[in-house]
Amino acid sequence: MVFIPRSIIIKVRMKAISKNLLVIMTLTTAELKSRYRNTWAGLLWVIINPLMMFAVHSLIFKYIMKIDIDDYFVFLLGGLIPWIFISSTLNMTCYSFITSREVLLSFQINPLAILGAKVIDNFINFIIPFVFLFIILSFTQSFNVIGVLLLPLSMIPLVLGTFFLVLSLATLQVYFRDTQYILGFLLSISYFLTPIFYPEQMVPEGFRFLLNFNPFYILIKPFQIALWSFDMQLYFLALFQSLFCSIIICLIALFIWKKRKNELYLHI
């Protein structure tokens, strides 16, 4: 058996990681350029779509259904916009391996790099409307300074959890072509079961424990607390739960990926 020094193994792995990061950056840049090149329509839609969703939810639940909570617009910003990021990313990337078939078969590209680029692209599209709405609301609403400073920390489990959800679904979609339809059904149900336009306190106490099994809410909750009802102890508890949830999702995704990746090119 040939002995390979550990330093060489580490160097090779670091080189592979560096190569994949470069591919992700290149693909992300290509995604952004294809959307925004020579047109304002792409950028405007990125802002207008969440803005309209925000306005409609505000009208219906604040003024028609009269959900009576303090700083409702801030609450909605902390729940709805991250939800749009998660749901749109899952819907747009579920069949990425299939639509990227020619690229995967023609070039030596790690399939995970394609998913990473699409998630980063959607994350940028999440940041733009969030910052836009945050600036508008800052003129009339109050934000906790510490909570706002902790928002980048809240985004870590949100992005990681979303990426590994995407990995699971994109892999399953290759082998089970009904995955995208099941996903659409589950997202429709989860939209109403996740406290993004109503507070957790409105859930009957006997059913509130179910929120502990809702991965979407667990990933969104630190973001929501940081913006709307910041409490240091509750925030870090929610952040820990969110990180733990993203780790569980990661382990499941990697298990599915390792079981199926060797046959991926035969089925796409």
VOLUMSE-773375 format. One record per residue (C-alpha): x, y negated, z negated. Coordinates in nm, 2 decimals. Last residue first. Example, Ala and Ser with C-alpha at 12.3 -4.5 7.8 and 13.67 -1.06 7.14 Angstrom:
2
ZANU       c1       c2       c3
ZANU     1.37     0.11    -0.71
ZANU     1.23     0.45    -0.78
END
This chain:
268
ZANU       c1       c2       c3
ZANU    -3.04    -1.31     1.58
ZANU    -3.06    -0.94     1.49
ZANU    -2.72    -0.80     1.59
ZANU    -2.53    -1.11     1.47
ZANU    -2.67    -1.08     1.12
ZANU    -2.58    -0.71     1.07
ZANU    -2.28    -0.77     0.85
ZANU    -2.45    -1.06     0.68
ZANU    -2.74    -0.86     0.53
ZANU    -2.64    -0.72     0.20
ZANU    -2.38    -0.99     0.13
ZANU    -2.64    -1.26     0.21
ZANU    -2.91    -1.11     0.00
ZANU    -2.68    -1.08    -0.30
ZANU    -2.54    -1.43    -0.24
ZANU    -2.89    -1.57    -0.23
ZANU    -2.99    -1.40    -0.56
ZANU    -2.68    -1.52    -0.73
ZANU    -2.72    -1.87    -0.61
ZANU    -3.09    -1.88    -0.71
ZANU    -2.98    -1.78    -1.06
ZANU    -2.71    -2.04    -1.06
ZANU    -2.95    -2.31    -0.94
ZANU    -3.19    -2.21    -1.23
ZANU    -2.90    -2.24    -1.48
ZANU    -2.81    -2.58    -1.35
ZANU    -3.18    -2.69    -1.37
ZANU    -3.21    -2.56    -1.73
ZANU    -2.89    -2.74    -1.83
ZANU    -3.02    -3.06    -1.66
ZANU    -3.35    -3.03    -1.84
ZANU    -3.18    -2.99    -2.18
ZANU    -2.95    -3.28    -2.08
ZANU    -3.24    -3.50    -2.01
ZANU    -3.45    -3.41    -2.31
ZANU    -3.16    -3.50    -2.54
ZANU    -3.08    -3.83    -2.37
ZANU    -3.44    -3.94    -2.33
ZANU    -3.53    -4.11    -2.01
ZANU    -3.90    -4.12    -1.92
ZANU    -3.92    -4.23    -1.56
ZANU    -3.59    -4.23    -1.37
ZANU    -3.36    -3.99    -1.56
ZANU    -3.66    -3.78    -1.66
ZANU    -3.77    -3.73    -1.30
ZANU    -3.42    -3.64    -1.17
ZANU    -3.38    -3.40    -1.46
ZANU    -3.72    -3.24    -1.37
ZANU    -3.67    -3.19    -0.99
ZANU    -3.47    -2.86    -1.01
ZANU    -3.70    -2.71    -1.28
ZANU    -4.01    -2.83    -1.10
ZANU    -3.90    -2.66    -0.78
ZANU    -3.80    -2.34    -0.96
ZANU    -4.14    -2.30    -1.12
ZANU    -4.09    -2.03    -1.39
ZANU    -4.07    -2.27    -1.69
ZANU    -4.37    -2.45    -1.54
ZANU    -4.57    -2.14    -1.62
ZANU    -4.54    -2.22    -1.99
ZANU    -4.78    -2.51    -1.94
ZANU    -5.07    -2.28    -1.87
ZANU    -5.22    -2.26    -2.22
ZANU    -5.13    -2.62    -2.28
ZANU    -5.35    -2.73    -1.99
ZANU    -5.13    -2.92    -1.74
ZANU    -5.19    -3.30    -1.78
ZANU    -4.89    -3.33    -2.00
ZANU    -4.66    -3.23    -1.72
ZANU    -4.74    -3.56    -1.55
ZANU    -4.93    -3.59    -1.21
ZANU    -4.78    -3.67    -0.87
ZANU    -4.47    -3.44    -0.89
ZANU    -4.60    -3.20    -1.15
ZANU    -4.56    -2.88    -0.94
ZANU    -4.86    -2.65    -0.90
ZANU    -5.02    -2.86    -0.63
ZANU    -4.71    -2.87    -0.41
ZANU    -4.63    -2.51    -0.51
ZANU    -4.94    -2.39    -0.32
ZANU    -4.85    -2.56     0.00
ZANU    -4.49    -2.46    -0.04
ZANU    -4.59    -2.09    -0.08
ZANU    -4.80    -2.09     0.23
ZANU    -4.53    -2.26     0.44
ZANU    -4.27    -2.01     0.31
ZANU    -4.49    -1.72     0.40
ZANU    -4.52    -1.86     0.75
ZANU    -4.14    -1.91     0.77
ZANU    -4.07    -1.56     0.65
ZANU    -4.29    -1.40     0.92
ZANU    -3.98    -1.32     1.13
ZANU    -3.84    -1.07     0.88
ZANU    -3.48    -0.98     0.97
ZANU    -3.35    -1.32     1.08
ZANU    -3.60    -1.50     0.85
ZANU    -3.45    -1.32     0.55
ZANU    -3.11    -1.48     0.61
ZANU    -3.26    -1.83     0.66
ZANU    -3.48    -1.78     0.35
ZANU    -3.19    -1.68     0.12
ZANU    -2.95    -1.94     0.25
ZANU    -3.21    -2.21     0.23
ZANU    -3.28    -2.13    -0.13
ZANU    -2.90    -2.14    -0.18
ZANU    -2.89    -2.49    -0.04
ZANU    -3.19    -2.62    -0.23
ZANU    -3.04    -2.50    -0.56
ZANU    -2.71    -2.67    -0.48
ZANU    -2.88    -3.00    -0.38
ZANU    -3.11    -3.02    -0.68
ZANU    -2.84    -2.88    -0.92
ZANU    -2.60    -3.16    -0.82
ZANU    -2.86    -3.44    -0.78
ZANU    -2.92    -3.48    -1.15
ZANU    -2.55    -3.57    -1.20
ZANU    -2.58    -3.84    -0.93
ZANU    -2.89    -3.97    -1.12
ZANU    -2.69    -4.02    -1.45
ZANU    -2.62    -4.39    -1.38
ZANU    -3.00    -4.44    -1.33
ZANU    -3.08    -4.28    -1.66
ZANU    -2.82    -4.49    -1.84
ZANU    -2.97    -4.81    -1.69
ZANU    -3.33    -4.71    -1.79
ZANU    -3.55    -4.85    -1.51
ZANU    -3.81    -5.13    -1.53
ZANU    -4.06    -5.19    -1.26
ZANU    -4.16    -5.50    -1.06
ZANU    -3.84    -5.61    -0.87
ZANU    -3.68    -5.26    -0.92
ZANU    -3.97    -5.11    -0.72
ZANU    -3.84    -5.24    -0.39
ZANU    -3.48    -5.15    -0.46
ZANU    -3.58    -4.80    -0.57
ZANU    -3.80    -4.75    -0.26
ZANU    -3.51    -4.83    -0.02
ZANU    -3.27    -4.62    -0.23
ZANU    -3.50    -4.32    -0.21
ZANU    -3.57    -4.38     0.15
ZANU    -3.20    -4.36     0.24
ZANU    -3.10    -4.09    -0.01
ZANU    -3.34    -3.82     0.12
ZANU    -3.22    -3.86     0.48
ZANU    -2.87    -3.82     0.35
ZANU    -2.98    -3.51     0.17
ZANU    -3.14    -3.38     0.50
ZANU    -2.81    -3.41     0.68
ZANU    -2.62    -3.25     0.39
ZANU    -2.87    -2.96     0.40
ZANU    -2.82    -2.93     0.78
ZANU    -2.44    -2.93     0.75
ZANU    -2.44    -2.67     0.48
ZANU    -2.67    -2.44     0.68
ZANU    -2.43    -2.46     0.98
ZANU    -2.13    -2.41     0.76
ZANU    -2.29    -2.10     0.60
ZANU    -2.30    -1.94     0.95
ZANU    -1.91    -1.95     0.95
ZANU    -1.82    -2.06     1.30
ZANU    -1.61    -1.85     1.54
ZANU    -1.78    -1.97     1.85
ZANU    -2.00    -1.82     2.12
ZANU    -2.22    -1.59     1.92
ZANU    -2.28    -1.84     1.64
ZANU    -2.34    -2.13     1.88
ZANU    -2.58    -1.93     2.10
ZANU    -2.78    -1.81     1.80
ZANU    -2.81    -2.15     1.64
ZANU    -3.19    -2.15     1.66
ZANU    -3.20    -1.80     1.50
ZANU    -2.96    -1.89     1.22
ZANU    -3.14    -2.21     1.15
ZANU    -3.48    -2.05     1.11
ZANU    -3.55    -2.16     0.75
ZANU    -3.36    -2.49     0.81
ZANU    -3.64    -2.74     0.88
ZANU    -3.90    -2.60     0.65
ZANU    -3.66    -2.55     0.36
ZANU    -3.51    -2.90     0.40
ZANU    -3.86    -3.06     0.43
ZANU    -3.98    -2.89     0.11
ZANU    -3.67    -2.98    -0.09
ZANU    -3.62    -3.34     0.02
ZANU    -4.00    -3.41     0.01
ZANU    -4.00    -3.28    -0.35
ZANU    -3.71    -3.50    -0.44
ZANU    -3.91    -3.80    -0.31
ZANU    -4.23    -3.70    -0.49
ZANU    -4.10    -3.65    -0.84
ZANU    -3.88    -3.94    -0.94
ZANU    -4.05    -4.19    -0.71
ZANU    -4.39    -4.08    -0.84
ZANU    -4.28    -4.15    -1.20
ZANU    -4.14    -4.49    -1.10
ZANU    -4.48    -4.57    -0.93
ZANU    -4.67    -4.45    -1.24
ZANU    -4.49    -4.69    -1.47
ZANU    -4.71    -4.59    -1.77
ZANU    -4.96    -4.32    -1.72
ZANU    -5.33    -4.34    -1.63
ZANU    -5.41    -4.12    -1.33
ZANU    -5.68    -4.33    -1.18
ZANU    -5.83    -4.08    -0.92
ZANU    -5.88    -4.37    -0.68
ZANU    -5.62    -4.63    -0.78
ZANU    -5.32    -4.43    -0.92
ZANU    -5.38    -4.09    -0.76
ZANU    -5.51    -4.18    -0.42
ZANU    -5.34    -4.51    -0.35
ZANU    -5.00    -4.41    -0.50
ZANU    -5.01    -4.08    -0.32
ZANU    -5.08    -4.26     0.01
ZANU    -4.81    -4.52    -0.05
ZANU    -4.55    -4.26    -0.14
ZANU    -4.63    -4.04     0.17
ZANU    -4.62    -4.36     0.38
ZANU    -4.28    -4.45     0.24
ZANU    -4.15    -4.09     0.28
ZANU    -4.24    -4.10     0.66
ZANU    -4.14    -4.46     0.71
ZANU    -3.78    -4.44     0.59
ZANU    -3.66    -4.14     0.79
ZANU    -3.89    -4.25     1.07
ZANU    -3.72    -4.59     1.09
ZANU    -3.38    -4.42     1.12
ZANU    -3.49    -4.20     1.40
ZANU    -3.68    -4.47     1.58
ZANU    -3.38    -4.71     1.57
ZANU    -3.23    -4.57     1.88
ZANU    -2.90    -4.55     2.07
ZANU    -2.77    -4.26     1.86
ZANU    -2.96    -4.21     1.54
ZANU    -3.08    -3.85     1.55
ZANU    -2.81    -3.70     1.76
ZANU    -2.54    -3.90     1.57
ZANU    -2.67    -3.77     1.24
ZANU    -2.66    -3.40     1.35
ZANU    -2.32    -3.44     1.51
ZANU    -2.18    -3.60     1.20
ZANU    -2.32    -3.31     0.99
ZANU    -2.17    -3.06     1.24
ZANU    -1.82    -3.22     1.21
ZANU    -1.84    -3.25     0.83
ZANU    -1.95    -2.89     0.80
ZANU    -1.67    -2.77     1.04
ZANU    -1.41    -2.97     0.83
ZANU    -1.54    -2.81     0.51
ZANU    -1.52    -2.47     0.67
ZANU    -1.16    -2.53     0.77
ZANU    -1.07    -2.65     0.42
ZANU    -1.23    -2.34     0.27
ZANU    -1.04    -2.11     0.51
ZANU    -0.71    -2.29     0.42
ZANU    -0.78    -2.26     0.05
ZANU    -0.85    -1.89     0.10
ZANU    -0.52    -1.84     0.29
ZANU    -0.32    -2.04     0.02
ZANU    -0.49    -1.84    -0.26
ZANU    -0.39    -1.51    -0.09
ZANU    -0.04    -1.63    -0.03
ZANU     0.00    -1.73    -0.40
ZANU    -0.13    -1.39    -0.51
ZANU     0.16    -1.22    -0.33
ZANU     0.05    -0.94    -0.09
ZANU     0.16    -0.59    -0.19
ZANU     0.14    -0.34     0.10
ZANU     0.00     0.00     0.00
END
